[in-house]
């Protein structure tokens, strides 16, 4: 054996040892890193850019910002490209992600969403706003005056037709419109199947569902029924801290349901500050 052959074999053997050791090493077990955000209205004010700094101070990962539709011509709004740029920069400066864009009330003259063409136009505009802000999620609240009566086929058909067109536009920008509503998982599945697009999903708020859906069978079974249709989640415990007993939900149990279906998205704290200390109370909710 020449010296060169001996050296070549020694190098090969040395390279094999770490590979064998790595193969025999048990896989690392890393705790799940949750992404936790908060809506600007829970931080004190819709559309207020300073809430991004407050989100950083609290220790949040993200913020849900509101798209509003003022009619005075003076109030800053995210429909304005300059305001969009300012929000993007503030998020970068503070290391905070804009996790979603929430549709604020479009005004009485444009409600309800499922019957008024003006609301559909605003929603299409919101898709582009979301993309400009760097988020791929829109919270579309189908609540209150915009609640869909699933027994009214005309309402359902009109909404489905509108959302099919919105979805076609959302797909171009790779944005998902999440429906936050007061209907069961079964009814949400019916709506989404009729719309037929992965760019329309569910913005799931278990507290709203358990409070508003009269014929609800089992709130803890809903995540499994909806599966990947859930695109983002609101978390709250009425006006109490999440750790306070006596609420409508067992949140550790509900969180387990989300984990079991493979949900790894944002948990957005739509929580109150019962102790009048938003920093301390929200940090407690994060924990």
C-alpha positions in Angstrom: 0.0 0.0 0.0 1.4 3.3 -1.0 1.4 6.3 1.4 -1.2 8.0 -0.8 -3.6 4.9 -0.6 -3.2 4.8 3.2 -4.0 8.5 3.5 -7.0 8.1 1.2 -8.4 5.3 3.4 -7.8 7.2 6.6 -9.7 10.2 5.3 -12.6 8.0 4.2 -12.7 6.3 7.6 -12.6 9.6 9.4 -15.5 10.9 7.3 -17.6 7.8 8.1 -17.4 8.1 11.9 -19.4 11.3 12.2 -22.0 10.0 9.8 -22.5 6.8 11.9 -22.6 8.8 15.1 -25.2 11.2 13.5 -27.3 8.2 12.4 -27.3 6.7 15.9 -28.1 10.0 17.6 -31.8 10.2 18.7 -33.7 13.0 16.9 -33.9 16.3 18.7 -37.2 17.1 20.3 -38.0 20.8 19.8 -41.0 22.4 21.5 -43.6 23.8 19.1 -43.0 27.5 18.5 -46.3 29.3 18.5 -46.9 32.4 16.5 -49.0 34.8 18.5 -50.6 38.0 17.3 -53.2 40.5 18.4 -55.7 42.7 16.6 -55.1 46.4 16.7 -58.6 47.0 18.2 -57.6 44.7 21.2 -54.5 46.8 21.5 -56.6 49.9 21.9 -57.5 51.4 18.4 -58.2 50.2 14.9 -55.9 51.6 12.2 -53.4 53.1 14.7 -49.9 52.6 13.5 -48.4 53.1 17.0 -50.0 49.8 18.1 -47.2 48.0 16.1 -44.7 49.4 18.6 -47.0 48.4 21.5 -47.1 44.8 20.1 -43.3 44.7 20.2 -43.2 46.0 23.7 -45.6 43.3 24.8 -43.6 40.6 23.1 -46.1 39.6 20.4 -45.0 38.1 17.1 -47.5 39.8 15.0 -50.4 42.2 14.7 -53.7 42.1 12.9 -54.4 45.5 11.3 -57.8 46.9 10.3 -58.8 48.1 6.9 -61.3 50.9 7.5 -63.5 52.9 5.1 -63.8 56.5 6.5 -65.9 58.9 4.5 -64.5 62.2 5.8 -61.6 62.2 3.3 -59.2 63.0 6.2 -58.8 59.9 8.3 -55.8 57.8 7.3 -56.7 54.5 5.8 -54.9 51.5 4.5 -56.5 52.1 1.2 -53.9 54.8 0.7 -50.5 53.4 -0.7 -48.5 55.9 1.5 -50.3 54.5 4.7 -49.6 51.0 3.5 -45.9 51.8 3.1 -45.8 53.4 6.6 -47.3 50.3 8.2 -44.9 48.0 6.3 -41.9 50.1 7.5 -43.2 50.2 11.1 -43.5 46.4 11.1 -40.0 46.0 9.8 -38.6 48.5 12.3 -40.2 46.7 15.2 -39.6 43.2 14.1 -43.4 42.6 14.1 -45.2 40.7 11.3 -48.6 41.9 10.0 -50.3 38.5 10.4 -53.6 39.5 8.8 -55.8 42.3 7.5 -59.2 42.6 9.1 -62.1 44.1 7.2 -63.7 46.9 9.3 -67.3 47.9 9.0 -67.8 49.2 5.4 -70.7 51.3 6.7 -74.4 50.9 6.9 -74.9 51.9 3.3 -72.8 49.0 2.1 -74.2 46.3 4.3 -75.0 43.4 4.3 -72.0 42.0 2.6 -73.9 39.2 0.9 -76.3 41.4 -0.9 -74.5 44.7 -1.7 -72.2 44.8 -4.7 -70.3 47.8 -3.2 -69.0 45.5 -0.4 -67.7 43.0 -2.9 -65.7 45.7 -4.7 -64.2 46.8 -1.4 -63.2 43.2 -0.7 -61.5 42.8 -4.0 -59.5 46.0 -3.2 -58.6 44.6 0.2 -56.9 41.6 -1.4 -54.4 43.9 -3.0 -54.0 45.9 0.2 -53.2 42.7 2.1 -50.6 41.7 -0.4 -49.0 45.2 -0.3 -48.7 44.9 3.5 -47.0 41.5 3.2 -49.7 39.3 4.6 -51.6 36.5 2.8 -54.6 36.4 5.2 -57.8 38.5 5.3 -60.3 38.3 8.1 -63.8 38.8 6.6 -66.3 39.1 9.4 -69.7 37.7 8.4 -71.3 38.7 11.7 -74.1 40.9 12.9 -75.8 42.7 10.0 -73.8 40.6 7.6 -74.7 37.2 9.2 -75.8 34.6 6.6 -79.0 32.9 7.2 -78.2 29.4 5.9 -81.9 28.6 5.6 -82.2 31.5 3.1 -81.0 30.0 -0.2 -81.1 33.3 -1.9 -78.6 34.8 0.6 -76.4 31.7 0.3 -76.4 31.7 -3.5 -75.6 35.5 -3.7 -72.8 35.1 -1.2 -71.3 32.1 -3.0 -71.4 33.8 -6.4 -69.7 36.9 -5.0 -67.0 34.9 -3.2 -66.2 32.8 -6.3 -65.2 36.0 -8.1 -63.3 37.3 -5.1 -61.5 34.0 -4.9 -60.5 34.3 -8.5 -58.9 37.6 -7.8 -57.3 36.4 -4.5 -55.6 33.6 -6.2 -53.7 36.0 -8.4 -52.2 37.6 -5.3 -51.9 34.3 -3.3 -54.2 35.7 -0.5 -56.7 33.7 1.5 -60.0 35.3 2.6 -61.0 33.8 6.0 -64.7 33.9 6.9 -65.3 34.6 10.5 -69.0 33.7 11.1 -71.7 32.5 13.4 -72.4 29.2 11.6 -71.4 25.6 12.4 -68.5 23.6 10.8 -71.0 21.7 8.7 -72.5 24.9 7.3 -69.0 26.4 6.7 -68.1 23.3 4.7 -71.2 23.7 2.6 -70.3 27.3 1.8 -66.7 26.5 1.0 -67.5 23.5 -1.1 -69.9 25.7 -3.1 -67.3 28.4 -3.6 -64.7 25.8 -4.5 -61.5 27.6 -3.9 -58.5 27.2 -1.5 -58.3 31.0 -1.4 -61.5 31.2 0.7 -61.2 29.5 4.1 -62.4 29.8 7.7 -61.2 32.4 10.2 -62.1 30.3 13.3 -63.3 31.8 16.5 -64.4 29.0 18.8 -65.7 31.5 21.4 -68.0 33.1 18.9 -69.3 29.8 17.6 -70.1 28.4 21.0 -71.9 31.6 22.0 -73.9 32.0 18.8 -74.6 28.6 17.1 -77.8 27.3 18.6 -77.6 23.7 17.2 -73.9 23.2 17.9 -73.2 19.5 18.7 -69.6 19.6 20.0 -67.3 22.6 19.8 -64.2 20.4 20.2 -65.1 18.3 17.2 -65.2 21.3 14.9 -61.5 21.7 14.1 -61.3 18.1 12.9 -64.3 18.6 10.7 -62.9 21.8 9.2 -59.3 20.5 9.0 -57.1 22.5 6.6 -60.0 24.9 5.9 -59.0 26.8 9.1 -56.5 29.4 8.0 -56.2 31.5 11.2 -57.6 31.5 14.7 -58.9 34.0 17.2 -58.5 33.2 20.9 -60.4 34.8 23.7 -62.1 34.1 27.0 -64.8 36.7 27.2 -63.4 39.6 29.2 -61.2 37.4 31.4 -57.6 36.2 31.1 -57.3 33.0 29.3 -56.2 31.2 32.5 -59.3 32.3 34.4 -61.6 29.3 35.0 -65.3 29.5 34.2 -65.2 30.5 30.6 -67.1 29.0 27.7 -64.1 27.0 26.5 -61.4 24.7 27.8 -58.6 26.3 25.8 -55.9 23.7 26.5 -58.3 21.1 25.1 -59.2 23.3 22.1 -55.6 24.0 21.4 -54.9 20.2 21.3 -57.6 19.8 18.7 -55.9 22.5 16.5 -52.5 20.7 17.0 -54.0 17.3 16.2 -55.3 18.4 12.8 -51.9 19.9 11.9 -52.7 23.6 12.4 -49.5 25.5 12.7 -50.8 29.0 11.9 -51.3 32.1 13.9 -53.1 32.3 17.2 -54.5 35.9 17.4 -55.4 37.1 20.9 -58.7 39.0 20.7 -58.4 39.4 24.5 -59.3 42.1 27.0 -57.3 43.6 29.8 -59.3 42.9 33.0 -56.6 44.3 35.2 -56.3 47.5 33.1 -52.7 46.7 32.3 -52.6 45.7 28.7 -48.9 44.8 28.7 -49.0 42.5 31.8 -52.4 41.0 30.9 -51.4 40.2 27.3 -48.1 38.7 28.5 -50.1 36.5 30.8 -52.3 35.4 28.0 -49.3 34.7 25.8 -48.0 32.4 28.5 
